[in-house]
C-alpha cells in the first residue's frame, strides 16, 4: 500500500459474489488500470479503512478512495462510474439525488446480496495479470 493520496482504490466485500462481479465489471470497463482493489477483509483494506474512515461509521459496502477521501455506498459506486469507458460516466449525474434516497436503494440490494447472489468461502485471488491491481 502506498501513501499516495491521488491513488484510486476500491474496497469490496471479498466473499460476496455480487461484489466480485462488480470488481470484474470495473476491471473490464476501466482498461487504463487506474483503479486498484482490495478486499475489506484484507490487511491493506483494513489499513485503508483505519486511515480514511477511522472516525466514521463504516458501512458494509463498497468504499472508494479518490483524491485522499473515502466514499461509501452509492457515492462510491457513482464515483467509480466516472472512470469507466463507454457511457457509464453518465451515471455520475445521479450524484445530485439526495444520498438518503440513493443509499436506501443501495442498502436494500446490499442487505439481500448474499441471498440473491450467494457467498464464497474465501476472498477472490487475482490472476497473474491482474495481481498488480490488487493491494
C-alpha positions in Angstrom: 0.0 0.0 0.0 1.3 3.4 -0.8 0.6 6.8 0.8 -0.3 8.4 -2.5 -3.5 10.4 -1.9 -4.0 10.6 -5.7 -4.4 6.8 -5.8 -7.8 5.3 -6.7 -8.7 2.3 -4.6 -11.9 0.3 -4.5 -12.5 -1.7 -1.4 -15.1 -4.5 -1.7 -16.5 -7.5 0.3 -14.2 -10.3 -0.8 -16.7 -13.1 -0.2 -19.7 -11.6 -1.9 -20.5 -12.8 -5.4 -22.2 -9.6 -6.3 -19.2 -7.6 -5.2 -16.8 -9.8 -7.1 -18.9 -9.5 -10.2 -18.8 -5.7 -9.7 -15.0 -5.8 -9.5 -14.8 -7.9 -12.7 -17.1 -5.3 -14.3 -14.8 -2.5 -13.3 -11.7 -4.4 -14.5 -13.4 -5.0 -17.9 -14.6 -1.3 -18.3 -11.6 0.6 -16.8 -8.8 -0.6 -19.1 -6.4 2.1 -18.1 -5.8 0.3 -14.8 -6.0 3.4 -12.7 -8.2 1.8 -10.0 -6.6 -0.6 -7.6 -8.6 -3.1 -5.5 -8.5 -4.6 -2.0 -11.0 -6.8 -0.1 -12.5 -5.1 3.0 -11.3 -8.2 4.9 -7.6 -7.9 3.8 -4.8 -6.3 5.7 -4.5 -3.5 3.1 -8.2 -3.0 3.2 -8.3 -2.7 7.0 -5.4 -0.3 6.9 -7.1 1.9 4.4 -10.4 1.9 6.4 -8.4 2.9 9.5 -6.7 5.7 7.6 -9.7 7.2 5.8 -12.7 6.2 7.9 -11.3 6.0 11.5 -13.8 8.4 12.9 -16.8 7.5 10.7 -19.3 4.6 10.7 -18.0 2.1 8.2 -20.8 0.6 6.2 -20.6 -3.0 4.9 -20.4 -1.7 1.3 -18.1 -0.6 -1.4 -15.6 2.0 -0.3 -13.9 4.1 -3.0 -10.9 6.2 -2.1 -10.4 9.1 -4.5 -8.1 12.1 -4.0 -7.5 11.3 -0.4 -11.2 11.0 0.6 -13.2 7.8 1.1 -16.8 7.4 -0.2 -19.2 4.7 0.7 -22.3 3.1 -0.7 -23.9 4.8 -3.7 -21.4 7.7 -3.5 -18.6 5.2 -4.1 -20.4 3.4 -6.9 -21.2 6.7 -8.7 -17.6 7.9 -8.4 -16.2 4.7 -9.8 -18.5 5.1 -12.8 -16.6 8.3 -13.8 -13.5 6.2 -14.6 -15.3 3.6 -16.7 -15.3 3.6 -20.5 -18.4 3.9 -22.7 -21.5 5.7 -21.4 -21.0 4.6 -17.7 -19.6 8.0 -16.6 -23.1 9.5 -17.4 -24.4 7.7 -14.2 -22.5 10.3 -12.2 -25.4 12.7 -12.8 -27.3 10.7 -10.1 -24.9 12.3 -7.5 -27.5 15.1 -7.4 -30.1 12.7 -5.9 -30.0 13.1 -2.1 -27.8 10.4 -0.5 -30.6 9.2 1.7 -32.6 8.2 -1.4 -29.6 6.7 -3.3 -28.4 4.9 -0.2 -31.8 3.4 0.5 -31.7 1.6 -2.8 -28.1 0.7 -2.3 -28.8 -0.6 1.2 -31.7 -2.7 0.0 -29.6 -4.5 -2.5 -26.6 -4.8 -0.1 -28.9 -6.3 2.6 -30.1 -9.0 0.2 -26.9 -9.6 -1.8 -25.9 -12.9 -0.1 -29.4 -14.3 -0.5 -29.7 -13.2 -4.2 -26.2 -13.7 -5.4 -24.6 -16.1 -2.9 -21.4 -16.0 -1.0 -17.9 -17.5 -1.5 -15.9 -19.4 1.1 -12.9 -17.1 0.7 -11.7 -13.9 -1.0 -11.0 -13.9 -4.7 -7.5 -14.5 -5.9 -6.5 -12.3 -8.8 -4.9 -13.8 -11.9 -1.2 -13.3 -12.5 -2.0 -10.5 -15.0 -4.3 -8.6 -12.6 -2.2 -9.1 -9.4 -0.6 -5.6 -9.9 -4.1 -4.0 -9.5 -4.7 -5.7 -6.1 -3.2 -4.3 -2.9 
